[in-house]
Every structure is written in C-alpha cells, then in structure tokens.
C-alpha cells in the first residue's frame, strides 16, 4: 500500500517552491500520478510511505499551451490527451497523435503529463523520442535567494540514463519548448510484450517533409527509444535520405545502416529486426502523410511493411 500523510495542491510556482522548501527530503512532486504507484512498488515489499505529495497540476503556467508556425511551448502538466483533442498541437507535431493513441489507455492518457514522462526518464518512454525529433528544450525553474530563476536544457542532455536526469532537488520542470513542424508527415511505430498498456521494446518517431512533387526527401527527422539507455536521433540516416529520392531501394539501404544501434540487455536480435522494419514502415507512413507521389513506392514494399 502507498501511504501519504499530506497531499498539497499549490496553485502557483511560489506556493510550490514554498512547499518544496518546507518539506524538503520528505516530499515527492507529482502531476498525473500515473507513475507514482509503479515507482513505489518497484523493488520494494510491504507499505511505502511518502510523507508529502506535492501535486503541481493546478498551476496555470504548467498547463499553458502556445503554438505558432515555428515553435510549440507546452506546460509540463500538459496531459498526453491534448495531442488528440488540440488541433493546433496535432498539426505542429504530426507524429504525436499516433504516439498518444499508443500511450497506455484512455484514463491514463488523460492524466499522464509531458513533464512526468520526461522526468521519469524511462528508456521505454513513448514521448521522449518524439520530443527529441523536434529538438525539444526543457525549461527548469527554482526558487533561489527569494526569486524564481530559470534555465533551459536540451532534452537530449536532460536525460542522463534510466531514471536519471539533470534536474536538481530544488527544481521543477515547468515547460517544454520545441520546433513546430506543420506540413510534415508523421509516424510513430511501437511494439511491446502485449497488445494493451504496452511498455515499448522499440519505439520510433518519424517526421518527413517532401519536395513539391512528392518524390524526394526535403527533410527527415528520426528518433528511437527502447533499445538504448537514452533516446537517440538517427542523424546518419537522416543525412543519407535528405535530398535523395523516395524509393524502395533507398529506404531499404537506409534501414540497413545502423543495425548496431541496439544496446539493450535482452532480446537484441529481435530488437534489431524490429528496428529495421520500423525504419522502413515509419518512413513509408510518414511520406504518404506528407503527400508522396503514389508511384514513388511499390505496392509490394507497402504490403511487406504495412
């Protein structure tokens, strides 16, 4: 059983930092709380007591969303569900609605937050490869010398390893800011051990922009998770594809480039096979959504990786 003596719901950053200071060393920050019980169960037996839970989900700044043609800014308490019901977010981050559909179930998706998924720093996190592909920065805040100070850290540098980040004890994640990519085609591929509430064995975020004829790659962004301690951009494959033709042969060649990516401790051969298939399927799906010329890809190729 998880036991909590106090459950605090600050409505401003000032209140949150005051509560953190007052209960330092005996509190835990939560928002959606979807990872709190699994965290308490992990490697433990019997009851787990957290004296004070500080729920930051009611702070307006942490729920604010701003989207324009170039940038997206999301408060850390933004639920994953927003990618399904906010049209501006879905347009700016075209792979995220597909990621959200895969994300746990309806109830958890409505509660789980962007900030929580990042701070949890799971190698199998669904959201982090998508945000890495968008060149996301994480905004951190702390109360020091009586005033709130902020800093911005690239997400690729924020996550250090499984369950490890650069977040200091007195800091909160307050927002995530990233590139908006309207006009791109997006895809999110994921596989796990079961069909529902899936924890990723491999997940891949794909973003593709094509030329006006829909036959060549103008821009490609790829990021993968589940196979290494931290998510990773696939820059070598992006560089290989960029400016080249959208063709079955080129996709097959790209998929063979980095089969040494897998660093997981288990099921390495299986993960390598999945990575290869996901790269081809993700690029096909994203290219189709970006307006690919129907003659650029063979029906046999689509059927093989559909």
C-alpha positions in Angstrom: 0.0 0.0 0.0 1.1 3.5 -0.8 0.6 5.8 2.2 0.6 9.7 2.0 0.2 11.9 5.1 -0.3 15.1 3.3 -1.4 15.9 -0.3 -0.7 19.5 -1.3 -2.1 21.3 -4.4 -0.3 24.6 -4.9 -1.8 26.9 -7.4 1.3 29.0 -8.2 5.1 28.4 -8.6 5.7 30.4 -5.4 3.4 28.1 -3.4 5.0 25.0 -5.0 8.5 26.1 -4.1 7.5 27.1 -0.6 6.0 23.6 -0.1 9.2 22.0 -1.5 11.4 24.0 0.8 9.2 23.3 3.9 9.1 19.5 3.2 12.5 19.0 1.6 13.7 15.4 1.9 10.2 14.1 2.7 8.1 15.0 -0.3 7.6 13.9 -3.9 6.4 16.1 -6.8 3.5 14.7 -8.8 1.2 15.8 -11.6 -0.8 13.0 -13.2 0.5 10.5 -10.6 0.4 7.7 -13.2 4.0 6.6 -12.3 3.8 7.0 -8.6 2.4 3.6 -7.6 4.6 1.7 -10.0 7.6 3.6 -8.6 6.5 2.7 -5.0 6.2 -1.0 -6.0 9.5 -1.3 -7.8 11.9 -3.4 -5.8 10.0 -2.9 -2.5 7.9 -5.1 -0.3 5.1 -4.0 2.1 3.9 -0.5 2.6 5.6 2.6 1.1 5.1 5.9 2.9 5.6 9.3 1.2 5.0 11.9 3.9 4.0 14.7 1.5 2.9 14.6 -2.1 3.0 18.0 -3.9 0.7 18.0 -6.9 1.7 20.7 -9.3 -1.0 20.0 -11.9 -3.2 23.0 -10.8 -0.5 25.6 -11.5 -1.8 27.6 -14.6 1.7 28.1 -16.1 2.2 24.4 -16.2 -1.0 23.9 -18.2 -0.4 26.6 -20.7 0.0 25.7 -24.4 1.2 28.0 -27.1 1.6 27.0 -30.8 2.6 29.0 -33.9 4.2 28.1 -37.2 7.7 27.8 -35.8 7.5 26.9 -32.1 5.5 24.9 -29.6 5.5 25.6 -25.9 3.7 23.2 -23.5 3.4 23.5 -19.8 4.9 20.5 -18.0 1.4 19.4 -16.7 0.0 19.1 -20.3 -1.7 15.7 -20.5 -0.9 13.3 -23.3 -4.6 13.5 -24.3 -4.1 17.1 -25.6 -2.4 15.7 -28.7 -5.7 14.0 -29.6 -8.0 16.9 -28.9 -5.9 20.0 -29.6 -5.9 20.5 -33.4 -3.0 23.1 -33.3 -0.7 20.7 -31.4 -1.6 17.8 -33.7 -0.7 19.9 -36.8 2.6 21.2 -35.3 3.6 17.7 -34.1 2.1 15.3 -36.6 3.6 12.1 -35.1 2.2 12.8 -31.6 -1.4 11.9 -32.2 -0.3 8.4 -33.2 2.0 8.3 -30.2 -0.9 9.3 -27.9 -3.1 6.6 -29.3 -0.4 4.0 -28.3 0.0 5.6 -24.9 -1.4 3.3 -22.2 -5.2 3.6 -22.1 -7.8 6.4 -22.1 -7.8 7.0 -18.4 -4.0 7.1 -18.1 -3.6 9.2 -21.2 -6.0 11.8 -19.7 -3.8 12.0 -16.5 -0.2 11.4 -17.6 1.8 14.5 -18.4 4.6 15.6 -20.7 6.7 16.6 -17.7 6.2 13.4 -15.9 7.1 11.3 -18.9 10.3 13.3 -19.3 11.3 13.3 -15.6 10.6 9.6 -15.2 13.5 9.1 -17.8 12.4 5.6 -18.8 14.4 4.1 -21.7 10.9 2.9 -23.0 9.2 6.3 -22.7 7.0 7.0 -25.7 7.0 10.8 -25.7 10.8 11.4 -25.4 11.8 10.2 -28.9 9.1 12.4 -30.4 10.3 15.4 -28.5 14.0 14.6 -29.3 13.0 14.6 -33.0 11.5 18.1 -32.5 14.8 19.4 -30.9 13.0 20.0 -27.6 14.3 22.0 -24.7 13.2 21.5 -21.1 12.6 24.7 -19.0 13.5 24.3 -15.3 12.8 26.7 -12.5 13.9 27.0 -8.9 13.4 29.5 -6.0 16.8 30.9 -5.1 17.6 33.9 -2.9 13.9 34.8 -2.9 13.3 34.8 -6.6 12.4 32.3 -9.3 15.3 31.5 -11.6 15.0 29.5 -14.8 17.3 27.6 -17.1 16.8 25.7 -20.4 18.4 22.4 -21.2 18.2 20.4 -24.4 16.2 17.3 -23.8 19.0 15.2 -25.3 21.2 16.5 -22.4 18.5 16.5 -19.8 18.1 12.7 -19.7 21.3 11.0 -18.4 20.2 7.4 -18.2 17.4 5.2 -16.9 15.7 7.2 -14.1 18.4 9.8 -14.2 18.2 13.5 -15.2 20.0 16.8 -14.6 17.0 18.0 -12.5 18.3 19.5 -9.2 16.5 18.7 -5.9 15.1 22.3 -5.7 14.0 22.5 -9.4 10.7 21.8 -11.2 10.2 21.1 -14.9 7.8 23.9 -15.9 7.6 23.7 -19.7 8.9 22.0 -22.9 9.6 24.0 -26.0 10.3 22.5 -29.4 10.1 23.0 -33.2 6.7 23.1 -34.8 6.7 21.1 -38.0 3.5 21.8 -39.8 3.4 20.3 -43.3 5.5 17.3 -42.3 4.2 13.8 -42.4 4.5 12.0 -39.1 4.6 8.4 -37.9 5.0 6.6 -34.6 5.9 2.9 -34.6 5.9 0.9 -31.4 6.0 -2.7 -30.2 5.8 -4.3 -26.8 5.1 -7.6 -25.0 1.3 -7.2 -25.1 -1.5 -5.5 -27.0 -2.7 -3.1 -24.3 -0.9 -0.9 -21.8 2.2 -1.6 -23.8 5.7 -0.8 -22.5 7.9 -0.3 -25.5 10.5 -2.8 -26.6 11.2 -0.4 -29.5 9.5 2.8 -30.5 10.4 5.1 -33.4 9.3 8.7 -34.2 9.5 9.6 -37.9 9.0 13.1 -39.5 9.2 13.6 -43.2 8.9 16.6 -45.5 8.9 16.0 -49.3 9.6 18.3 -52.3 6.7 19.8 -54.2 6.4 16.7 -56.5 6.4 14.3 -53.5 9.2 12.3 -54.9 12.3 13.5 -52.9 13.1 14.0 -49.3 13.5 17.6 -48.3 13.9 16.9 -44.6 13.8 13.8 -42.4 13.9 13.5 -38.6 14.2 10.1 -36.9 14.4 9.4 -33.1 14.3 6.0 -31.4 13.9 4.7 -27.9 13.6 1.4 -26.1 16.8 0.0 -27.4 19.4 2.2 -25.5 19.6 3.8 -22.1 18.5 7.2 -23.6 16.6 8.2 -26.8 18.7 8.9 -29.8 18.4 10.9 -33.1 19.4 8.9 -36.1 21.4 11.7 -37.8 23.3 9.4 -40.1 20.2 8.0 -41.7 18.6 11.5 -41.8 21.7 12.8 -43.7 21.6 9.8 -46.1 18.0 10.4 -47.0 17.9 14.2 -47.1 17.8 15.4 -50.7 17.5 11.9 -52.1 14.7 10.2 -53.9 11.8 8.5 -52.2 12.3 5.0 -53.5 12.1 1.4 -52.2 15.8 0.8 -52.8 16.8 3.9 -50.8 14.6 3.1 -47.9 16.0 -0.5 -47.7 19.5 0.9 -47.8 18.7 3.4 -45.0 17.2 0.6 -42.9 20.4 -1.4 -43.1 22.7 1.5 -42.0 22.5 1.2 -38.2 21.6 -2.2 -37.0 24.3 -1.9 -34.3 22.1 0.7 -32.6 20.7 -1.9 -30.1 22.3 -1.7 -26.7 19.6 -3.3 -24.7 20.5 -6.2 -22.3 17.8 -8.5 -23.6 16.3 -9.7 -27.0 19.0 -7.9 -29.0 18.5 -9.9 -32.2 14.7 -9.4 -32.1 15.1 -5.7 -31.5 17.4 -5.4 -34.5 14.8 -7.0 -36.7 12.2 -4.7 -35.3 14.3 -1.6 -35.8 14.9 -2.4 -39.5 11.2 -3.0 -40.1 10.2 0.1 -38.2 12.6 2.4 -40.1 11.1 1.3 -43.4 7.5 1.3 -42.3 7.8 4.6 -40.4 9.4 6.3 -43.5 6.7 4.9 -45.8 3.8 6.0 -43.5 5.3 9.5 -42.8 6.0 10.0 -46.5 2.4 9.1 -47.5 1.1 11.6 -45.0 3.5 14.2 -46.3 1.9 13.9 -49.8 4.2 11.3 -51.5 3.6 10.6 -55.2 1.7 7.3 -55.2 4.1 6.0 -57.9 7.2 6.5 -55.8 6.7 3.4 -53.6 5.9 0.0 -54.9 2.7 -1.8 -53.7 5.0 -4.8 -52.8 7.1 -2.5 -50.5 4.0 -1.1 -48.7 2.5 -4.6 -48.3 5.7 -6.0 -46.8 5.9 -3.3 -44.2 2.3 -2.5 -43.7 
